[in-house]
Amino acid sequence: MGALLLHITLTTKRRSNDPTDPLGRTFYGWGPEDTIEENWGNNRGYWVLGARAYRESYVLFSHNQRHVVVMAARIDEIIDAQGKPGRKIIEGEPLPEDHPVYQAYVGQPTPHSALVRNPVTYFDSTVGGWLCGCGCGEEIYVGEFVRGHEQTALHQRVAQIGTIPEFLRWFDAVRAGAEPAARATAPAPVSRTGRFDLSIGEDGSVRIHFTPLVSATDLRPGVGTRQVLPACLSGHRSMIDGNAHWRRLAFRARTLPRLFTC
């Protein structure tokens, strides 16, 4: 499957003598010296379009004398031409030169199926689509996303940071050029007697391993307990005092439970 295309054949630019023109044009037709925006404004209406036009993604314009595609545009909407019963106006915008449809057709001979007397024709393009911007891998032929996938992509990225307030704070910090604050995590209470092993990897990662020694113990405050530095850390006091990473880890270890035994 490829993109569905509407094709319109244009005459050479000429003056419009219609005082009721809904586009307010003074010229219509292809102007070789005009900009793409001027040609688009002069030729996006008003046309007799069938029901199929509402299913098309793009429109190509060819010049009837050169028999070459001279312009391609995206179709956003087709609306009624005010005061012109049965006539339609195309809402959209010209395609950039790096767009696949532009590259496939603009500057190329008019499609064979469009070489007929009727200025308006339709055909199925063999031009492939492109991947949805959310990363799902689905091929699309108009826009940047499969409908609704932009919301999914946004929520997935917010979730990688945390809650919506956390995402907003992170985003504002990045935009301001500041270092985003680390995501806070609630300390996990320890309810068993055991041993903590803390290590710092060469990549700076912190690893904490807890080995239970006995079954669950009542560690509620006031049951003959007190807050102490774990023995496994006390035995390495000099190492802790000399290393900022270990000092931080020792502090966190002291604040995790009311008491734990190494």
C-alpha positions in Angstrom: 0.0 0.0 0.0 1.1 3.6 -0.7 -0.2 7.1 -0.3 -3.5 8.0 -1.9 -3.1 10.9 -4.3 -5.3 13.5 -5.8 -4.0 14.9 -9.1 -4.9 18.3 -10.6 -3.8 19.6 -14.0 -3.1 23.4 -14.1 -3.1 25.8 -17.0 -0.5 28.5 -17.4 -1.1 31.4 -15.0 -3.9 33.8 -16.1 -5.9 36.6 -14.5 -9.1 35.8 -12.6 -12.1 37.8 -13.6 -14.4 36.4 -10.9 -15.3 39.1 -8.4 -17.0 36.5 -6.2 -13.9 34.2 -6.0 -14.0 32.8 -2.4 -10.2 32.8 -2.3 -10.0 36.5 -3.4 -7.5 35.6 -6.1 -6.5 37.9 -9.0 -4.7 35.0 -10.8 -5.0 31.2 -11.1 -2.9 28.6 -12.9 0.8 27.7 -12.7 3.1 30.7 -12.5 6.7 29.6 -13.2 8.1 32.8 -11.7 5.9 32.7 -8.6 6.9 31.1 -5.3 5.4 27.7 -4.3 3.4 29.5 -1.6 1.9 31.8 -4.3 1.1 29.0 -6.6 -0.5 27.0 -3.8 -2.7 30.0 -2.8 -3.7 30.5 -6.4 -4.6 26.9 -7.2 -5.9 25.1 -4.1 -9.5 25.9 -5.2 -12.1 25.9 -6.3 -12.5 22.4 -7.8 -15.2 19.9 -8.5 -14.0 17.0 -6.3 -15.7 13.6 -5.8 -16.1 11.6 -2.6 -12.7 10.0 -3.0 -11.0 13.3 -2.6 -11.9 13.2 1.1 -9.8 10.0 1.5 -6.7 11.3 -0.2 -3.6 12.3 1.7 -1.8 14.5 -0.9 -2.4 16.4 -4.0 -0.1 16.8 -7.0 -0.3 19.6 -9.5 1.0 19.2 -13.1 1.4 21.9 -15.8 -0.8 21.1 -18.8 1.8 22.3 -21.3 5.0 20.8 -19.8 3.3 17.6 -18.6 5.5 17.7 -15.5 4.5 17.6 -11.9 5.3 21.1 -10.6 3.9 21.0 -7.0 2.9 18.6 -4.2 0.9 19.5 -1.1 -0.5 17.8 2.0 -4.3 17.6 2.3 -5.5 18.6 5.8 -9.1 19.2 4.9 -11.5 19.8 2.0 -14.1 22.5 2.5 -16.9 23.9 0.5 -16.2 27.0 -1.6 -18.5 29.7 -0.3 -20.9 30.9 -3.0 -19.8 28.1 -5.4 -22.2 25.1 -5.1 -20.5 21.8 -5.7 -17.0 23.4 -5.7 -14.3 22.6 -3.1 -11.2 24.2 -1.6 -8.2 22.2 -0.4 -6.8 23.1 3.0 -3.2 22.1 3.6 0.3 23.2 2.8 3.0 22.5 0.2 5.4 19.6 0.9 9.1 20.3 1.6 11.6 19.1 -0.8 12.8 16.3 1.5 9.3 14.7 1.7 9.1 11.2 0.1 6.1 12.2 -2.0 7.8 15.4 -3.2 10.9 13.5 -4.1 9.0 10.8 -6.0 6.9 13.1 -8.2 7.8 16.8 -8.4 9.9 17.4 -11.5 8.8 14.0 -12.9 6.5 13.5 -15.9 2.8 13.7 -15.2 1.5 10.2 -14.1 0.1 8.3 -17.1 -3.3 7.9 -15.5 -3.6 11.7 -15.2 -3.1 12.3 -18.9 -6.8 12.8 -19.6 -9.1 15.7 -20.4 -10.5 15.9 -16.9 -8.2 18.1 -14.8 -9.0 16.2 -11.6 -7.9 12.5 -11.3 -7.0 10.1 -8.6 -4.4 7.3 -8.3 -2.8 5.0 -5.7 0.9 5.9 -5.3 3.6 3.3 -5.1 5.6 5.5 -2.8 6.0 3.8 0.5 5.2 5.5 3.8 7.4 6.2 6.8 7.5 5.0 10.4 5.3 6.4 13.1 7.2 8.9 15.3 6.3 7.0 18.5 8.7 4.2 17.6 6.0 1.5 17.3 7.3 0.5 13.9 3.9 1.1 12.1 4.1 2.6 8.6 2.1 5.7 7.9 1.4 7.9 4.9 0.4 11.2 6.4 1.5 13.2 9.5 4.0 12.1 12.1 2.0 9.6 14.2 -0.6 7.0 14.0 -3.7 8.6 15.4 -3.4 8.6 19.3 0.2 7.4 19.3 1.6 10.8 20.1 -0.2 10.6 23.5 1.1 7.2 24.2 4.7 8.3 23.3 4.4 11.3 25.6 3.1 9.3 28.6 5.8 6.7 28.1 8.5 9.4 28.3 6.9 11.0 31.3 6.9 7.7 33.1 10.7 7.3 32.6 11.2 10.4 34.8 8.4 9.7 37.3 5.2 11.5 38.0 3.9 14.5 36.0 5.2 17.0 38.6 8.6 15.3 38.6 8.7 15.4 34.8 7.8 19.1 34.7 10.6 19.9 37.3 13.1 17.8 35.3 12.1 19.4 32.0 12.3 23.0 33.4 15.7 22.2 34.9 17.0 20.8 31.6 15.7 23.8 29.7 17.3 26.2 32.2 20.6 24.4 31.8 20.7 23.2 35.4 21.5 19.7 36.7 18.2 17.9 37.2 17.7 16.9 40.8 18.0 13.2 41.6 14.6 11.5 42.0 13.9 11.0 45.7 13.1 7.5 46.9 11.6 6.7 50.2 13.9 4.7 52.5 12.9 1.0 52.8 12.4 -0.1 56.5 14.4 -3.1 57.6 12.4 -5.6 59.7 15.0 -8.4 60.0 18.3 -8.8 61.7 21.1 -9.3 59.2 24.1 -8.0 57.5 24.4 -5.1 55.0 27.1 -5.2 52.3 27.7 -1.9 50.5 30.0 -1.6 47.5 30.7 1.0 44.9 31.5 -0.2 41.3 34.0 1.2 39.0 31.2 2.9 37.1 30.1 4.7 40.3 27.1 2.5 40.8 26.1 1.7 44.4 25.2 -1.9 45.4 23.6 -2.8 48.7 23.1 -6.4 49.6 21.3 -7.5 52.8 21.7 -11.0 54.2 19.2 -12.0 56.9 20.8 -13.9 59.9 17.7 -14.8 61.9 13.9 -14.8 61.5 11.9 -11.6 61.7 12.7 -9.6 64.9 10.6 -6.9 66.6 12.6 -3.7 66.0 10.1 -1.2 67.2 11.5 1.8 69.1 11.8 1.4 72.8 12.4 -2.4 72.8 15.9 -2.1 74.1 17.2 -0.7 70.9 19.1 2.3 69.8 20.4 3.9 66.6 24.0 2.9 66.0 26.3 2.7 63.0 26.2 -0.9 61.9 29.2 -3.0 63.1 30.1 -3.9 59.5 30.6 -0.2 58.8 32.1 0.6 62.2 34.9 -1.8 61.5 35.8 0.3 58.5 35.6 3.7 60.1 38.8 5.0 58.6 37.6 4.0 55.1 34.3 5.7 55.6 35.9 8.9 56.9 38.2 9.0 54.0 35.7 8.4 51.2 32.8 10.8 50.5 30.8 8.0 48.8 31.1 5.8 51.8 30.2 8.6 54.2 27.0 9.2 52.3 26.2 5.5 52.3 27.0 5.2 56.0 24.6 8.1 56.7 21.9 6.4 54.7 22.5 3.1 56.4 22.0 4.8 59.8 18.7 6.4 58.8 17.1 3.3 57.1 15.8 1.4 60.2 15.6 2.2 63.8 18.1 -0.6 64.4 19.8 -3.2 62.4 22.6 -5.6 63.3 25.4 -6.6 61.0 
